[in-house]
């Protein structure tokens, strides 16, 4: 906490109040406490290294996440337009943002059902109910299934390449 205020504090020389003895405190800790202290130091070093060297990587992650979310909303809009329905991009984006929020908190075993039902209910404002199954198929296929198929392909390729390397060595 003191580091956040601009004052540096060393954790290495820390001792509990009224502590006696020579040598590092870690030598007098139990195995669980020593492991916890080690995790704290490793985490602190990793965060410091990331803050110094990882600014560009962090920016890349933020930009790629934004691009993914925008593409997901744009694909929903294009699915609506593909079905011949008139819709404003802003309306579809607002609905998709609400759906992402709902799906994010949906329980995992039933989240696909929650996604389908909430999508049909939310998109009912844009088009007739009869278009809902077609829209849902297009929406799920373009935003989930294509990405899953591509991911499975690359995972299988990597597994085959690794298996080939393991057999050759």
C-alpha positions in Angstrom: 0.0 0.0 0.0 2.8 2.4 0.8 4.2 1.8 -2.7 1.0 3.2 -4.2 1.5 6.5 -2.3 5.0 6.9 -3.8 6.9 5.7 -0.8 8.9 2.5 -1.2 8.9 -0.2 1.4 11.0 -3.3 1.6 9.4 -6.6 2.3 12.7 -8.4 2.7 13.6 -7.0 6.1 10.1 -7.1 7.5 9.6 -8.6 10.9 6.6 -8.9 13.1 6.5 -6.6 16.1 8.7 -7.9 19.1 10.4 -10.5 16.9 13.7 -11.7 18.2 16.5 -13.6 16.4 19.0 -13.5 13.6 18.6 -14.5 10.0 15.7 -14.3 7.6 12.2 -14.7 9.1 11.5 -17.3 6.4 13.8 -19.7 8.1 11.6 -19.7 11.2 8.2 -20.1 9.3 6.3 -23.2 8.7 6.2 -24.7 5.2 2.8 -23.3 4.3 3.7 -19.8 5.5 7.1 -19.9 3.7 5.4 -21.0 0.5 2.9 -18.1 0.9 5.7 -15.6 1.4 7.5 -17.0 -1.7 4.4 -16.6 -3.7 4.1 -13.0 -2.6 7.7 -12.2 -3.6 7.3 -14.0 -7.0 4.0 -12.2 -7.7 5.6 -8.8 -6.7 8.5 -9.4 -9.0 6.3 -10.6 -11.9 4.1 -7.5 -11.6 7.1 -5.2 -11.4 8.6 -6.9 -14.5 5.2 -6.6 -16.3 4.9 -2.9 -15.4 8.4 -2.2 -16.7 8.4 -4.4 -19.8 4.8 -5.3 -20.6 3.2 -1.9 -21.4 3.1 -2.7 -25.1 1.7 -6.2 -24.5 -1.0 -4.7 -22.2 -2.0 -2.2 -24.9 -2.1 -5.1 -27.4 -4.4 -7.1 -25.2 -6.7 -4.2 -24.6 -6.9 -3.4 -28.3 -7.4 -7.0 -29.3 -10.2 -7.4 -26.7 -11.9 -4.2 -28.0 -11.6 -5.5 -31.6 -13.1 -8.9 -30.6 -16.0 -7.3 -28.8 -16.7 -4.8 -31.6 -16.5 -7.7 -34.2 -19.0 -9.7 -32.2 -21.4 -6.8 -32.2 -20.8 -6.1 -35.8 -21.5 -9.7 -36.7 -24.8 -9.5 -34.9 -25.7 -6.4 -36.9 -24.7 -8.1 -40.2 -26.7 -11.1 -39.3 -29.8 -8.9 -38.9 -29.1 -7.1 -42.1 -28.5 -10.5 -43.9 -32.0 -11.5 -42.9 -33.3 -8.3 -44.6 -34.4 -6.6 -41.4 -34.0 -2.9 -40.9 -32.0 -2.1 -37.8 -29.8 0.6 -36.5 -26.2 -0.3 -35.7 -26.6 1.5 -32.3 -29.6 -0.5 -31.4 -27.9 -3.8 -32.1 -24.8 -2.7 -30.3 -26.8 -1.8 -27.2 -28.6 -5.1 -27.2 -25.4 -7.0 -27.7 -23.7 -5.2 -24.8 -26.7 -6.2 -22.6 -26.5 -9.8 -23.8 -22.8 -10.0 -23.2 -23.4 -8.8 -19.6 -26.2 -11.3 -19.1 -24.2 -14.2 -20.6 -21.1 -13.3 -18.6 -23.0 -13.9 -15.3 -25.0 -16.9 -16.5 -24.2 -20.2 -14.9 -21.8 -22.3 -17.2 -23.8 -25.5 -17.7 -26.9 -23.5 -18.9 -25.2 -20.5 -20.4 -25.9 -21.6 -24.0 -29.6 -21.8 -23.3 -29.5 -18.4 -21.5 -27.7 -17.0 -24.5 -30.3 -18.3 -27.0 -33.3 -17.3 -25.0 -32.1 -13.9 -24.0 -30.9 -13.2 -27.6 -34.3 -14.1 -29.0 -36.1 -12.0 -26.4 -33.8 -9.0 -26.8 -33.8 -9.1 -30.6 -37.6 -9.4 -30.8 -37.6 -5.6 -30.7 -35.8 -5.5 -34.0 -37.6 -8.0 -36.1 -40.6 -10.4 -36.2 -40.5 -13.4 -33.9 -40.4 -15.8 -36.9 -36.9 -14.5 -37.8 -35.6 -15.3 -34.3 -34.4 -18.9 -34.9 -32.7 -17.8 -38.1 -31.1 -14.9 -36.5 -29.9 -17.0 -33.5 -28.4 -19.6 -35.8 -26.5 -16.9 -37.8 -25.5 -15.1 -34.6 -24.2 -18.1 -32.8 -22.5 -19.6 -35.9 -20.6 -16.4 -36.7 -19.7 -15.4 -33.2 -19.1 -18.8 -31.6 -18.9 -21.8 -33.9 -16.6 -20.5 -36.5 -14.1 -19.4 -33.8 -14.4 -22.8 -32.2 -13.9 -24.7 -35.4 -10.8 -22.5 -36.2 -9.5 -23.1 -32.7 -10.0 -26.8 -32.9 -8.1 -26.8 -36.2 -5.1 -24.9 -34.8 -5.1 -27.0 -31.6 -5.1 -30.3 -33.6 -2.3 -28.9 -35.8 -0.2 -28.0 -32.8 -0.9 -31.4 -31.2 0.1 -33.2 -34.4 3.3 -31.1 -34.7 4.2 -31.7 -31.1 3.6 -35.5 -31.5 5.8 -35.5 -34.6 8.6 -33.8 -32.7 8.2 -36.2 -29.8 8.4 -39.2 -32.0 11.5 -37.9 -33.9 13.5 -37.1 -30.8 
